[in-house]
Amino acid sequence: MEEELIQFFIPMKKIPTVTHQEKQVHVVHGKPVFYEPEELKRARALFMDSFGQHAPEKEMNGKVRLLIKYCFKNSGKHKDGEYKDTKPDLDNSTKLVQDCLTRLGFWKDDRYVVSLIAEKFWAEMPGIFIRIEGVS
């Protein structure tokens, strides 16, 4: 049986560094109300639009491995492909990407992501590479 595979690269001059954890809260009538700041809304909209162009006609069934490679613009101080060890933190960045992929129907629920590989690099060609493959 052949496993499903989706992969694509989204060129981006500047990868959003705002994270899913930056939601805000204010109190209305004694109850907390959560909301997304404008920068987070813009990042979500950019990801939804960019990833949406590659959304499958039907969501992948079963377990998936998600590979995300963040390729940040190299200012010339680093080698192309050198690992980036500065902010943003990978775990924080990855949650927003996963949430957008889930909403776009790449899979039914992100609980099906059983393998997650995320890396960040300095790159001559900035952007985000996504690879999603079915695993058994």
Backbone as JSON, one array per atom type, in Angstrom:
{
  "sequence": "MEEELIQFFIPMKKIPTVTHQEKQVHVVHGKPVFYEPEELKRARALFMDSFGQHAPEKEMNGKVRLLIKYCFKNSGKHKDGEYKDTKPDLDNSTKLVQDCLTRLGFWKDDRYVVSLIAEKFWAEMPGIFIRIEGVS",
  "N": [[0.84, -1.19, 0.0], [0.61, 2.18, -0.91], [1.84, 5.01, 0.74], [0.36, 8.15, 1.67], [1.41, 11.41, 0.55], [2.28, 14.76, 0.93], [3.86, 17.66, -0.05], [5.42, 20.87, 0.04], [6.82, 24.12, -0.69], [6.82, 27.31, 0.64], [7.7, 30.36, -0.39], [8.88, 33.07, 1.53], [9.57, 36.34, 2.33], [9.81, 37.32, 4.88], [9.43, 35.36, 7.57], [6.7, 34.94, 9.71], [7.12, 35.59, 13.17], [5.57, 35.65, 15.34], [3.77, 33.89, 17.87], [1.51, 31.16, 18.6], [1.05, 31.15, 21.3], [0.75, 33.72, 22.04], [-1.76, 34.72, 22.46], [-4.2, 36.88, 23.89], [-5.84, 38.01, 26.91], [-8.75, 39.43, 28.32], [-10.95, 40.75, 30.81], [-14.42, 40.46, 30.92], [-17.34, 41.42, 32.37], [-16.56, 39.99, 34.64], [-15.64, 37.6, 33.58], [-13.15, 35.72, 31.86], [-12.04, 36.59, 28.6], [-10.69, 35.46, 25.7], [-8.51, 36.56, 23.1], [-7.03, 37.17, 19.85], [-4.14, 39.02, 19.22], [-3.53, 41.63, 16.75], [-1.18, 41.15, 15.21], [-0.86, 38.38, 15.44], [-3.23, 37.53, 14.23], [-2.74, 38.4, 11.61], [-0.52, 36.79, 10.93], [-1.68, 34.23, 11.1], [-3.61, 34.47, 9.05], [-1.92, 34.79, 6.82], [-0.58, 32.28, 6.81], [-2.81, 30.57, 6.5], [-3.74, 31.34, 3.96], [-1.45, 30.84, 2.36], [-0.81, 28.09, 2.87], [-3.24, 27.0, 2.26], [-3.43, 26.9, -0.49], [-2.32, 24.51, -1.09], [-3.82, 22.6, 0.06], [-5.26, 19.39, 0.52], [-7.79, 17.63, -1.45], [-9.25, 15.86, 0.04], [-8.99, 15.1, 3.49], [-6.05, 13.66, 4.98], [-6.0, 10.29, 5.98], [-5.62, 8.66, 9.08], [-2.45, 8.13, 10.79], [0.14, 10.62, 10.71], [3.3, 11.96, 9.65], [4.83, 14.98, 10.27], [6.87, 17.3, 8.81], [8.58, 20.24, 9.24], [10.36, 22.87, 7.92], [11.83, 25.75, 8.71], [13.04, 28.41, 6.98], [14.97, 30.95, 7.44], [15.69, 34.29, 6.41], [18.92, 34.82, 5.32], [21.31, 36.98, 6.46], [23.81, 37.18, 5.51], [25.7, 36.63, 7.35], [25.84, 34.01, 8.0], [26.23, 30.57, 6.93], [24.55, 29.23, 4.09], [21.89, 27.19, 4.88], [22.75, 26.68, 7.42], [22.09, 25.8, 10.8], [19.73, 27.65, 12.71], [19.96, 29.28, 15.73], [18.59, 31.11, 17.23], [15.84, 33.13, 18.49], [12.63, 32.76, 16.85], [11.38, 30.35, 19.28], [11.24, 26.93, 18.4], [9.13, 25.15, 19.25], [7.05, 26.87, 19.95], [6.54, 28.24, 17.53], [5.72, 26.18, 15.87], [3.19, 25.3, 16.71], [1.22, 27.13, 15.77], [1.46, 26.76, 12.99], [0.72, 24.02, 12.79], [-1.91, 24.19, 13.73], [-3.11, 25.74, 11.71], [-2.79, 24.02, 9.48], [-4.42, 21.93, 10.31], [-6.96, 23.18, 10.44], [-7.27, 23.67, 7.73], [-7.78, 21.21, 6.72], [-5.85, 19.21, 6.2], [-5.53, 17.01, 7.75], [-7.72, 15.24, 10.02], [-7.58, 15.89, 12.77], [-5.13, 17.34, 14.92], [-4.11, 15.43, 16.58], [-3.49, 13.25, 15.14], [-0.98, 13.66, 14.2], [1.74, 11.99, 14.61], [4.41, 11.97, 14.47], [6.72, 14.49, 14.59], [8.83, 16.7, 13.08], [10.79, 19.41, 13.34], [12.68, 22.1, 12.14], [14.99, 24.82, 12.03], [16.61, 27.12, 9.95], [19.24, 29.18, 8.55], [18.92, 30.76, 5.45], [19.42, 31.24, 1.92], [17.23, 31.32, 0.29], [14.46, 32.3, 1.65], [11.7, 30.97, 3.56], [9.04, 28.56, 4.14], [9.16, 25.1, 4.39], [7.1, 22.34, 3.99], [6.33, 19.02, 4.75], [4.23, 16.33, 4.62], [3.45, 13.15, 5.5], [1.85, 9.99, 5.27], [1.98, 7.54, 7.8], [2.52, 4.19, 9.01]],
  "CA": [[0.0, 0.0, 0.0], [1.39, 3.4, -1.01], [1.5, 6.01, 1.75], [0.06, 9.48, 1.16], [2.49, 12.37, 0.7], [2.06, 16.14, 0.49], [4.99, 18.51, 0.31], [5.46, 22.13, -0.68], [7.65, 25.19, -0.14], [6.21, 28.63, 0.54], [8.7, 31.42, -0.24], [8.45, 34.2, 2.38], [10.67, 37.25, 2.63], [9.92, 37.37, 6.34], [8.57, 34.37, 8.23], [6.15, 35.49, 10.96], [7.72, 35.02, 14.37], [4.57, 35.67, 16.39], [3.43, 32.5, 18.17], [0.17, 30.8, 19.05], [0.96, 31.4, 22.73], [0.62, 35.15, 22.29], [-3.15, 35.12, 22.63], [-4.38, 37.8, 25.01], [-7.07, 37.82, 27.67], [-9.25, 40.54, 29.12], [-12.11, 40.32, 31.59], [-15.69, 41.11, 30.61], [-18.35, 41.0, 33.35], [-15.99, 39.02, 35.56], [-15.25, 36.35, 32.91], [-12.03, 35.91, 30.92], [-12.33, 36.49, 27.18], [-9.42, 35.35, 24.99], [-8.53, 37.1, 21.75], [-5.75, 37.19, 19.18], [-3.66, 40.35, 18.82], [-3.52, 41.83, 15.3], [-0.02, 40.5, 14.59], [-1.15, 36.95, 15.37], [-4.28, 37.39, 13.2], [-2.09, 38.55, 10.3], [0.3, 35.59, 10.69], [-2.62, 33.13, 10.84], [-4.2, 34.69, 7.72], [-0.87, 34.5, 5.84], [-0.4, 30.84, 6.76], [-4.02, 29.95, 5.95], [-3.74, 31.62, 2.52], [-0.31, 30.17, 1.72], [-0.96, 26.63, 2.98], [-4.52, 26.63, 1.65], [-3.2, 26.62, -1.92], [-1.81, 23.14, -1.19], [-4.7, 21.72, 0.85], [-5.76, 18.25, -0.26], [-9.25, 17.59, -1.65], [-9.78, 15.19, 1.23], [-7.96, 15.02, 4.53], [-5.31, 12.4, 5.08], [-6.55, 9.38, 6.99], [-4.65, 7.96, 9.91], [-1.28, 8.76, 11.39], [1.0, 11.35, 9.8], [4.55, 12.58, 10.07], [4.89, 16.36, 9.8], [8.21, 17.89, 8.78], [8.55, 21.68, 8.97], [11.68, 23.5, 7.87], [11.76, 27.2, 8.65], [14.24, 28.91, 6.33], [15.0, 32.38, 7.72], [16.56, 35.05, 5.51], [20.32, 34.92, 5.73], [21.83, 38.34, 6.3], [25.19, 37.08, 5.04], [26.58, 36.28, 8.48], [25.77, 32.56, 8.2], [26.25, 29.73, 5.74], [23.24, 28.78, 3.64], [21.56, 25.89, 5.46], [23.24, 26.58, 8.8], [21.02, 25.83, 11.8], [19.46, 28.94, 13.37], [19.78, 29.0, 17.16], [18.02, 32.29, 17.89], [14.37, 33.13, 18.51], [11.65, 32.23, 17.8], [11.5, 28.95, 19.7], [10.57, 26.01, 17.48], [7.88, 24.59, 19.75], [6.02, 27.9, 19.89], [6.23, 28.51, 16.13], [5.11, 25.01, 15.24], [1.78, 25.15, 17.1], [0.39, 27.92, 14.86], [1.48, 26.07, 11.69], [-0.1, 22.82, 12.93], [-3.31, 24.62, 13.86], [-3.58, 26.15, 10.37], [-2.89, 22.82, 8.64], [-5.61, 21.2, 10.78], [-8.15, 23.94, 9.98], [-7.37, 23.57, 6.27], [-8.19, 19.86, 6.35], [-4.79, 18.29, 5.82], [-5.88, 15.83, 8.55], [-8.93, 15.51, 10.79], [-7.26, 16.48, 14.06], [-3.67, 17.25, 15.03], [-3.7, 14.25, 17.36], [-2.99, 12.27, 14.17], [0.44, 13.92, 13.96], [2.44, 11.1, 15.55], [5.83, 12.26, 14.34], [6.89, 15.9, 14.26], [10.23, 17.1, 12.92], [10.83, 20.84, 13.04], [14.03, 22.61, 12.1], [15.1, 26.19, 11.53], [17.87, 27.34, 9.27], [19.5, 30.39, 7.8], [18.82, 30.33, 4.06], [19.43, 32.24, 0.84], [15.84, 31.35, -0.18], [13.66, 32.2, 2.86], [10.35, 30.44, 3.43], [8.7, 27.4, 4.97], [8.98, 23.83, 3.69], [6.2, 21.43, 4.71], [6.19, 17.67, 4.19], [3.28, 15.54, 5.41], [3.36, 11.8, 4.93], [1.16, 8.97, 6.06], [2.83, 6.5, 8.39], [1.71, 3.08, 9.55]],
  "C": [[0.89, 1.25, 0.0], [0.9, 4.42, 0.02], [1.24, 7.36, 1.07], [1.23, 10.42, 1.44], [2.05, 13.72, 0.14], [3.31, 16.9, 0.87], [4.98, 19.76, -0.56], [6.39, 23.11, 0.05], [6.94, 26.5, -0.39], [7.31, 29.67, 0.7], [8.12, 32.56, 0.6], [9.66, 35.06, 2.66], [10.91, 37.31, 4.13], [8.92, 36.39, 6.94], [8.02, 35.0, 9.51], [6.76, 34.8, 12.17], [6.76, 35.1, 15.56], [4.12, 34.22, 16.63], [2.01, 32.37, 18.69], [-0.04, 31.15, 20.52], [0.74, 32.88, 23.05], [-0.83, 35.64, 22.31], [-3.26, 35.97, 23.89], [-5.7, 37.49, 25.71], [-7.45, 39.15, 28.32], [-10.54, 40.06, 29.79], [-13.33, 41.16, 31.24], [-16.74, 40.54, 31.56], [-17.83, 39.87, 34.25], [-15.55, 37.72, 34.93], [-14.11, 36.63, 31.93], [-12.49, 35.71, 29.48], [-10.98, 36.52, 26.46], [-9.57, 35.93, 23.58], [-7.12, 37.08, 21.19], [-5.35, 38.63, 18.87], [-3.57, 40.43, 17.29], [-2.36, 41.12, 14.61], [-0.24, 38.99, 14.44], [-2.22, 36.67, 14.32], [-3.67, 37.46, 11.8], [-1.26, 37.31, 9.95], [-0.6, 34.39, 10.36], [-3.2, 33.26, 9.43], [-3.18, 34.38, 6.62], [-0.66, 33.0, 5.69], [-1.62, 30.15, 6.12], [-4.06, 30.14, 4.43], [-2.65, 30.83, 1.81], [-0.47, 28.65, 1.72], [-2.22, 26.15, 2.27], [-4.4, 26.3, 0.17], [-2.75, 25.18, -2.15], [-2.68, 22.13, -0.44], [-5.22, 20.58, -0.03], [-7.28, 18.32, -0.42], [-9.92, 16.87, -0.5], [-8.64, 15.01, 2.22], [-7.3, 13.66, 4.54], [-5.92, 11.58, 6.21], [-5.42, 8.76, 7.79], [-3.49, 8.82, 10.36], [-0.42, 9.46, 10.34], [2.28, 11.8, 10.48], [4.57, 13.96, 9.44], [6.32, 16.85, 9.93], [8.04, 19.36, 8.41], [9.97, 22.19, 8.99], [11.47, 25.0, 7.69], [13.09, 27.7, 8.09], [14.24, 30.44, 6.45], [16.02, 33.08, 6.83], [17.96, 35.22, 6.12], [20.82, 36.32, 5.43], [23.27, 38.35, 5.79], [26.17, 36.7, 6.13], [26.69, 34.77, 8.67], [25.88, 31.83, 6.87], [24.82, 29.35, 5.39], [22.99, 27.38, 4.19], [22.08, 25.68, 6.87], [22.06, 26.64, 9.77], [20.94, 27.19, 12.47], [19.18, 28.66, 14.84], [19.3, 30.24, 17.93], [16.5, 32.22, 17.82], [13.81, 33.24, 17.1], [11.93, 30.77, 18.15], [10.69, 28.08, 18.76], [9.21, 25.54, 17.98], [6.75, 25.62, 19.69], [5.59, 28.18, 18.45], [5.4, 27.39, 15.5], [3.63, 24.87, 15.56], [0.86, 25.91, 16.15], [0.32, 27.25, 13.48], [0.59, 24.84, 11.74], [-1.58, 23.16, 12.98], [-3.88, 25.01, 12.5], [-3.75, 24.95, 9.45], [-4.12, 21.99, 9.03], [-6.87, 21.88, 10.26], [-8.37, 23.81, 8.48], [-7.69, 22.16, 5.79], [-7.09, 18.96, 5.82], [-4.97, 16.96, 6.54], [-7.07, 16.22, 9.41], [-8.64, 16.26, 12.09], [-5.75, 16.36, 14.25], [-3.19, 16.15, 15.97], [-3.15, 13.16, 16.45], [-1.54, 12.52, 13.78], [1.22, 13.14, 15.03], [3.95, 11.28, 15.49], [5.94, 13.7, 13.85], [8.39, 16.21, 14.23], [10.2, 18.57, 12.51], [12.27, 21.32, 13.14], [14.0, 24.06, 11.62], [16.53, 26.45, 11.08], [18.01, 28.79, 8.84], [19.52, 29.96, 6.33], [18.87, 31.51, 3.09], [18.02, 32.41, 0.28], [14.95, 31.19, 1.05], [12.25, 31.67, 2.58], [10.14, 29.26, 4.37], [8.48, 26.19, 4.07], [8.13, 22.92, 4.58], [6.19, 20.09, 3.98], [5.3, 16.9, 5.15], [3.17, 14.18, 4.74], [2.62, 10.87, 5.86], [2.17, 7.97, 6.57], [1.95, 5.4, 8.95], [2.22, 2.65, 10.9]]
}
